[in-house]
Amino acid sequence: MSGLVKSSIARKVVMALSGLFLVFFLAQHFTINVTSVLAPDTFNEWSHFMGYNGLVQFILQPVLIAGVIVHFVMGIVLEIQNNKARAIKYKKYTGSANASWMSRNMIITGLVVLAFLGLHMYDFWVHEMDYKYLSANPEDPTRYFEETAYKFESVWRTAIYVVSFVFLALHLWHGFGSSFQSMGVNNKYTPAIVGFTKIYAIAIPAGFIFIALYHHFNPITQ
């Protein structure tokens, strides 16, 4: 039993750390993407750097992919473990008095976000791999803004992005703050940390939604 408890705690810590790593990446990703609205030339410059810098491509990018895999695998393992550990099955759920909807449905919001990541990878990462390595096209530091804006001409793709970021907000609303709890953070700064996580959970997904809607309603005219 002691080994099981320690193993469960270790899994929660690993999931928390990988989640915090992904939260940091999300903020960095938003910082770059919002320049596609504010300063397209800067967006092209930063995107080109990220797409051709060896450190980013061959070290940080594999670490990011590993972080995504670890986080979602740990989430699924913990969900299965928690279901098996419930000795009492309730016939009727009493509502949010026990737990919030977000905390009870982390696996659902997480799977939606994971499915969205598949689409996002197809839209951008797969295209990038084809452009650089399969088609072996020459470097074009000015192509990124146009390629990004073009993706959001489709109303269906834009709608999928918007809905997916709503689910991301729901996932972050509970998950970001819980990451600190899983690592035992409980001090006088805890209320401020929790407040920051709630602001982040709304602001960053809302920012991505704004970017998608902006490009959809402001298409590039040839």
Secondary structure, DSSP 4 states (H G I P E B T S, - for coil): -HHHHHHHHHHHHHHHHHHHHHHHHHHHHHHHHHHHHH-HHHHHHHHHHHHH-HHIIIIIHHHHHHHHHHHHHHHHHHHHHHHHH--S--SS---TTTS-HHHHTHHHHHHHHHHHHHHHIIIIIIHHHIIIIIS-PPP-TT-HHHHHHHHTTSHHHHHHHHHHHHHHHHHHHHHHHHHHHHTT--STTHHHHHHHHHHHHHHHHHHHHHHHHHHHHSPPP-
